[in-house]
Amino acid sequence: MSTASPYDEVEILGMIGTADASEIRPGNAAVVDPDYTARFAKAHEDGGFDRVLIGYGSGWAEGTQVAAYAAAQTERLGLLIAHRPGVVHPTLAARTFTTLDQFSKGRVALNIVTGSTDAEQRREGDYLPHDERYDRTDEYLQVLRALWDSRGPHDFEGRYYRFDGATPQVFPYQDRHLELFFGGSSPAAYVVGAKRADTYMLWGEPLKETGEQIATVAARAAEAGRGQRPRVSVSFRPILGATDEAAWERAHGILDTINGAVGAQFKQKVGQMHPQGRAPENAGSQRLLAVAEKGELHDRCLWTPTTQAVGGGGNSTALVGSPETVAAAILDYVEIGVDTVLIRGYDPLQDAVDYGRDLLPLVRQELAHRAATRRTEKAAV
């Protein structure tokens, strides 16, 4: 009988970028700062993060190149690369990621992001409507899994892709299962992600709403014939202080900065993907704004004014408090079925250092304690 518990499998993710910029940091003109990127990746490895997400935007630095550079600067840090289906052919994507997985000795995973706004999609020549993009993603992921998990030659004829005799020669490192993370909160997203994903990624909503989304993903997975739902990830922006009072003082300072001149610069940039002044098109942002309308503070310490300040763009809800308070809040989500937690800060590099020093040890200590308690309870039955 297995003695493993859900607490043993919880992962903690961070996120890296290629320049020192955020909603509260104006940054400089550099889009790619190699030294900063290296320090950012190393801070996550030194802090004990399992993986880092490398985001996707039509004008951003190309994610696999960023991941390859980060891999060269680190030894064990996992690399979760955001990838948008429809930009390149899946046969090329398949070997792009297995090649990097070989060179990094098994550290690669993909975060599938089907799309955000129609305007952002069209910058890369994609004119499919929302739900049809998810149909294409379904086909795309079917191809990736076949090329990663079985030898060729492969023939395929679908609605969006067609090829004959594809014979991959580069497979995931040591023939492991190369994981697919998946994001999206629309009905079409739930269907495809629940069917294809290893981990389903959500933005940080209150416990009740998160539980409802987990139930939806589980139901769609069952409808797809899966015996078990995907793992679930939830993303937050922790704001730490030595005490709860200090954390709240810092949180209000961050909000003031977002609503000031520095935040205006950020909103202008992010507005290319999440246009300001009108309701966001993507369901995830719509859900975050709906939560914010219900109130500023939810559950233990989930704070929503930062979401309203950026118009719902990106994962933007904060967990505010001392490391003890925020660790307890993260564990509240684990208790309702969350398997993976992604955390990133408003002061990105320094926050990653602080999380690794002050927050992650508390979370992991309590996970270990609960896992040991669960094993003792099982043994006593």
Buried (B, 14 or more C-beta within 10 A) or exposed (E): EEEEBBBBEBBBBBBBBBBBBBBBBBBEEEEBBEEBBBBBBBBBBBBBBBBBBBBBBBEBBEBBEBBBBBBEBBEEBBBBBBBBBBEEEBBEBBBBBBBBBBEBEBBBBBBBBBBBBBEBBEEEEBEBEBBEBBBBBBBBBBBBBBBBEEEEEBEBEBEBBEBEEBEBEBBBBEEEEBBBBBBBBBEBBBBBBBBBBBBBBBBBBBBEBBBEBBEBBBEBBEEBEBEEBBBBBBBBBBBBBEEBEEBBEBBBEBBEBBBEEBBEBBBEEBBBBBBEEEEBBBBBBBBBBBBBEEEEEBBBBBBBBBBBBBBBBBBBBBBBBBBBBBBBBBBBBBEEBBBBBBBBBBBBBEBBBBBBEBBBBBBBEBBEEBBEEBBEEEEEE
